[in-house]
């Protein structure tokens, strides 16, 4: 056969193969779409039955409800979805149904042996079950190789009120972990006032990241007795520690921070000056208005902006200073005009 004959036959084979592959993909898409529609209809049916069950004045036995439905696994997922938004007696009844379906044991098995995403999902679902075996499994999950699983387990333990100490979470999530900063911040801010003593102890840690997490959590606690331990960090910490202390003091809004705010507004690090300016506004430090006005000529834009915002928060005296600066064609005037316009809007 000639070369062109081989080329022609090869082209026909490739064309046929492409056509066959395209037909396969089209058929696969049709089958998948049909499967998704049937699954959605099945879930809608189960959701309707569950809602009817919750609306009954004298509900049928929970196990009877489980027997009536074909797919217990899908029912588990529907119930877990409902548990996110239902409270009270109805929630308790759904938890009983989920237990009768073996949902707890299924999630415990996934938490031990599942893939990473399954372990995360299992830990999240187990937050609804206040049982000793669940709490034990979640505490064991704090040693999981995946930081995402450890984070989900920590959230579940917090929801169940089963966290032993803040130091354990610091070790598992901060020192050993690689969770995203906002995820860590969210978890530790949920600890609240009962764990303030634990968090104050963490302030003496040699790991700076752990100290920063504890500082933020203490600021969000709303507990004013943590102000003094935070103030003591101002003179002994790095610029990152000092900046985070000012952020925490701003959240607490305690006027005892005034003395360190005045010092912070003169700090060589712009990060510290920026947070000190924000703190001055939050605590109502009228005594700092002159220094804040001078910070409107700061080389760093964020320091100028936060100082202008702080002046506006000080009330009439601060606003009067800002309005007087708006006529100037300087950094101070530009920033003052920006903030005055924003607040007016």
VENMODA-V797147 format. One record per residue. N is the residue number from 0. OMEGA is omega in radians with two decimals (999 if undefined). NEAR is the number of other C-alpha atoms within 10 Angstrom. Layout:
n->N omega->OMEGA near->NEAR
n->N omega->OMEGA near->NEAR
This chain:
n->0 omega->3.12 near->5
n->1 omega->3.11 near->7
n->2 omega->-3.10 near->7
n->3 omega->3.06 near->9
n->4 omega->3.08 near->10
n->5 omega->3.14 near->11
n->6 omega->3.14 near->11
n->7 omega->-3.14 near->12
n->8 omega->3.09 near->11
n->9 omega->3.12 near->12
n->10 omega->3.11 near->12
n->11 omega->3.11 near->12
n->12 omega->3.13 near->12
n->13 omega->3.10 near->12
n->14 omega->3.12 near->12
n->15 omega->3.11 near->12
n->16 omega->3.13 near->12
n->17 omega->3.13 near->12
n->18 omega->3.13 near->12
n->19 omega->3.12 near->12
n->20 omega->3.12 near->12
n->21 omega->3.12 near->12
n->22 omega->3.11 near->12
n->23 omega->-3.13 near->12
n->24 omega->3.11 near->12
n->25 omega->3.13 near->12
n->26 omega->3.12 near->12
n->27 omega->3.12 near->12
n->28 omega->3.13 near->12
n->29 omega->3.13 near->12
n->30 omega->-3.13 near->12
n->31 omega->3.11 near->12
n->32 omega->3.12 near->12
n->33 omega->3.12 near->12
n->34 omega->3.14 near->12
n->35 omega->3.12 near->12
n->36 omega->3.13 near->12
n->37 omega->3.12 near->12
n->38 omega->3.12 near->13
n->39 omega->3.12 near->12
n->40 omega->3.12 near->12
n->41 omega->3.11 near->17
n->42 omega->3.12 near->17
n->43 omega->3.11 near->13
n->44 omega->3.14 near->13
n->45 omega->3.11 near->22
n->46 omega->3.12 near->17
n->47 omega->3.13 near->12
n->48 omega->3.12 near->15
n->49 omega->-3.14 near->18
n->50 omega->3.07 near->12
n->51 omega->3.13 near->11
n->52 omega->-3.14 near->19
n->53 omega->-3.11 near->17
n->54 omega->-3.11 near->11
n->55 omega->3.07 near->9
n->56 omega->3.09 near->7
n->57 omega->-3.02 near->8
n->58 omega->3.06 near->12
n->59 omega->-3.13 near->11
n->60 omega->-3.09 near->10
n->61 omega->-3.12 near->17
n->62 omega->3.07 near->14
n->63 omega->3.13 near->11
n->64 omega->-3.14 near->17
n->65 omega->-3.11 near->17
n->66 omega->-3.09 near->11
n->67 omega->-3.03 near->11
n->68 omega->-3.02 near->14
n->69 omega->-2.94 near->11
n->70 omega->-3.09 near->13
n->71 omega->-3.11 near->17
n->72 omega->3.12 near->12
n->73 omega->3.10 near->15
n->74 omega->3.08 near->23
n->75 omega->-3.12 near->23
n->76 omega->3.12 near->15
n->77 omega->3.14 near->17
n->78 omega->3.13 near->20
n->79 omega->3.08 near->19
n->80 omega->3.13 near->13
n->81 omega->-3.10 near->17
n->82 omega->3.12 near->17
n->83 omega->-3.02 near->11
n->84 omega->-3.09 near->8
n->85 omega->3.13 near->13
n->86 omega->3.02 near->11
n->87 omega->-3.06 near->7
n->88 omega->-3.14 near->10
n->89 omega->3.12 near->16
n->90 omega->-3.14 near->18
n->91 omega->3.13 near->15
n->92 omega->3.11 near->15
n->93 omega->3.11 near->22
n->94 omega->3.11 near->19
n->95 omega->3.10 near->15
n->96 omega->-3.12 near->22
n->97 omega->3.09 near->24
n->98 omega->-3.12 near->17
n->99 omega->3.12 near->15
n->100 omega->-3.10 near->20
n->101 omega->-3.10 near->13
n->102 omega->-3.12 near->24
n->103 omega->-3.14 near->22
n->104 omega->3.11 near->15
n->105 omega->-3.14 near->14
n->106 omega->3.09 near->22
n->107 omega->3.10 near->20
n->108 omega->3.10 near->15
n->109 omega->-3.12 near->19
n->110 omega->-3.13 near->27
n->111 omega->-2.92 near->17
n->112 omega->-3.05 near->11
n->113 omega->3.01 near->15
n->114 omega->-3.05 near->11
n->115 omega->-3.11 near->17
n->116 omega->3.10 near->14
n->117 omega->3.12 near->17
n->118 omega->3.08 near->26
n->119 omega->-3.14 near->22
n->120 omega->-3.14 near->18
n->121 omega->3.13 near->26
n->122 omega->3.13 near->29
n->123 omega->-3.12 near->23
n->124 omega->-3.06 near->23
n->125 omega->3.13 near->27
n->126 omega->-3.13 near->22
n->127 omega->-2.98 near->19
n->128 omega->-3.12 near->19
n->129 omega->-3.14 near->14
n->130 omega->-3.13 near->12
n->131 omega->-3.11 near->10
n->132 omega->3.09 near->13
n->133 omega->-3.14 near->22
n->134 omega->3.11 near->21
n->135 omega->-3.13 near->12
n->136 omega->3.14 near->17
n->137 omega->3.09 near->29
n->138 omega->3.08 near->20
n->139 omega->-3.13 near->14
n->140 omega->3.05 near->23
n->141 omega->3.07 near->23
n->142 omega->-3.12 near->15
n->143 omega->3.11 near->19
n->144 omega->-3.11 near->12
n->145 omega->3.10 near->17
n->146 omega->3.12 near->22
n->147 omega->3.11 near->21
n->148 omega->3.12 near->26
n->149 omega->3.11 near->26
n->150 omega->3.11 near->27
n->151 omega->3.11 near->25
n->152 omega->3.11 near->31
n->153 omega->3.12 near->27
n->154 omega->3.13 near->21
n->155 omega->3.11 near->25
n->156 omega->3.08 near->24
n->157 omega->3.13 near->17
n->158 omega->-3.14 near->17
n->159 omega->-3.10 near->17
n->160 omega->-3.03 near->13
n->161 omega->3.08 near->16
n->162 omega->-3.11 near->18
n->163 omega->-3.10 near->12
n->164 omega->3.10 near->14
n->165 omega->-3.11 near->20
n->166 omega->3.10 near->17
n->167 omega->3.13 near->15
n->168 omega->3.08 near->21
n->169 omega->-3.12 near->21
n->170 omega->-3.01 near->13
n->171 omega->-3.03 near->18
n->172 omega->-3.04 near->24
n->173 omega->-3.08 near->21
n->174 omega->-3.10 near->13
n->175 omega->-2.97 near->13
n->176 omega->3.10 near->18
n->177 omega->3.10 near->14
n->178 omega->3.07 near->17
n->179 omega->-3.07 near->12
n->180 omega->-3.11 near->10
n->181 omega->3.10 near->8
n->182 omega->3.10 near->13
n->183 omega->3.14 near->19
n->184 omega->-3.13 near->17
n->185 omega->-3.12 near->13
n->186 omega->-3.04 near->18
n->187 omega->3.07 near->25
n->188 omega->3.11 near->17
n->189 omega->-3.12 near->15
n->190 omega->3.06 near->20
n->191 omega->-3.01 near->16
n->192 omega->-3.11 near->18
n->193 omega->-3.08 near->12
n->194 omega->-3.11 near->19
n->195 omega->-3.13 near->20
n->196 omega->3.09 near->14
n->197 omega->-3.10 near->15
n->198 omega->3.07 near->27
n->199 omega->3.10 near->19
n->200 omega->3.14 near->14
n->201 omega->3.13 near->21
n->202 omega->3.13 near->19
n->203 omega->-3.12 near->12
n->204 omega->3.07 near->12
n->205 omega->-3.12 near->9
n->206 omega->-3.05 near->12
n->207 omega->-3.14 near->17
n->208 omega->3.12 near->15
n->209 omega->3.13 near->20
n->210 omega->-3.14 near->24
n->211 omega->3.10 near->21
n->212 omega->3.14 near->23
n->213 omega->3.12 near->28
n->214 omega->-3.14 near->28
n->215 omega->-3.14 near->22
n->216 omega->3.12 near->26
n->217 omega->3.10 near->32
n->218 omega->-3.12 near->26
n->219 omega->-3.08 near->22
n->220 omega->-3.08 near->22
n->221 omega->-3.12 near->18
n->222 omega->-3.03 near->14
n->223 omega->3.12 near->14
n->224 omega->3.12 near->11
n->225 omega->-3.09 near->21
n->226 omega->-3.10 near->21
n->227 omega->3.06 near->11
n->228 omega->3.11 near->14
n->229 omega->3.14 near->22
n->230 omega->-3.12 near->18
n->231 omega->-3.14 near->12
n->232 omega->-3.06 near->16
n->233 omega->-3.04 near->20
n->234 omega->-3.04 near->10
n->235 omega->-3.06 near->10
n->236 omega->3.05 near->14
n->237 omega->3.13 near->13
n->238 omega->3.10 near->17
n->239 omega->3.10 near->14
n->240 omega->-3.10 near->22
n->241 omega->3.13 near->26
n->242 omega->3.14 near->23
n->243 omega->3.06 near->25
n->244 omega->3.11 near->29
n->245 omega->3.10 near->30
n->246 omega->3.12 near->24
n->247 omega->3.12 near->26
n->248 omega->3.09 near->34
n->249 omega->3.10 near->23
n->250 omega->-3.12 near->19
n->251 omega->3.09 near->22
n->252 omega->-3.10 near->20
n->253 omega->-3.10 near->16
n->254 omega->3.10 near->17
n->255 omega->-3.14 near->13
n->256 omega->-3.04 near->22
n->257 omega->-3.06 near->20
n->258 omega->-3.13 near->13
n->259 omega->3.09 near->16
n->260 omega->3.13 near->26
n->261 omega->3.10 near->19
n->262 omega->-3.12 near->13
n->263 omega->3.13 near->25
n->264 omega->3.11 near->26
n->265 omega->-3.05 near->14
n->266 omega->3.13 near->15
n->267 omega->-3.09 near->10
n->268 omega->-3.11 near->14
n->269 omega->3.11 near->20
n->270 omega->3.13 near->18
n->271 omega->3.13 near->26
n->272 omega->-3.12 near->31
n->273 omega->-3.12 near->25
n->274 omega->3.08 near->26
n->275 omega->3.10 near->35
n->276 omega->3.10 near->33
n->277 omega->3.14 near->26
n->278 omega->3.13 near->31
n->279 omega->3.12 near->34
n->280 omega->-3.08 near->26
n->281 omega->-3.11 near->21
n->282 omega->3.13 near->22
n->283 omega->-3.07 near->19
n->284 omega->3.14 near->22
n->285 omega->-3.13 near->18
n->286 omega->-3.09 near->13
n->287 omega->-3.03 near->21
n->288 omega->3.13 near->23
n->289 omega->3.13 near->12
n->290 omega->3.08 near->14
n->291 omega->3.11 near->30
n->292 omega->3.09 near->21
n->293 omega->3.12 near->13
n->294 omega->3.07 near->23
n->295 omega->3.02 near->26
n->296 omega->-3.13 near->18
n->297 omega->3.11 near->18
n->298 omega->-3.09 near->11
n->299 omega->-3.09 near->14
n->300 omega->-3.09 near->15
n->301 omega->3.10 near->18
n->302 omega->3.11 near->25
n->303 omega->-3.09 near->26
n->304 omega->-3.14 near->23
n->305 omega->3.10 near->25
n->306 omega->3.10 near->35
n->307 omega->3.09 near->30
n->308 omega->3.14 near->27
n->309 omega->3.10 near->28
n->310 omega->3.12 near->31
n->311 omega->3.14 near->23
n->312 omega->-3.13 near->20
n->313 omega->3.09 near->20
n->314 omega->-2.98 near->13
n->315 omega->-3.11 near->11
n->316 omega->3.13 near->13
n->317 omega->3.12 near->22
n->318 omega->3.13 near->20
n->319 omega->3.10 near->12
n->320 omega->-3.13 near->18
n->321 omega->-3.12 near->24
n->322 omega->3.10 near->16
n->323 omega->-3.12 near->12
n->324 omega->-3.06 near->20
n->325 omega->-3.11 near->19
n->326 omega->-3.09 near->13
n->327 omega->3.10 near->13
n->328 omega->-3.13 near->9
n->329 omega->3.06 near->13
n->330 omega->3.14 near->17
n->331 omega->3.14 near->24
n->332 omega->3.13 near->18
n->333 omega->-3.13 near->18
n->334 omega->3.12 near->24
n->335 omega->3.13 near->30
n->336 omega->3.14 near->19
n->337 omega->-3.08 near->16
n->338 omega->3.11 near->22
n->339 omega->3.12 near->17
n->340 omega->3.13 near->10
n->341 omega->-3.10 near->10
n->342 omega->3.11 near->9
n->343 omega->3.13 near->7
n->344 omega->999 near->6
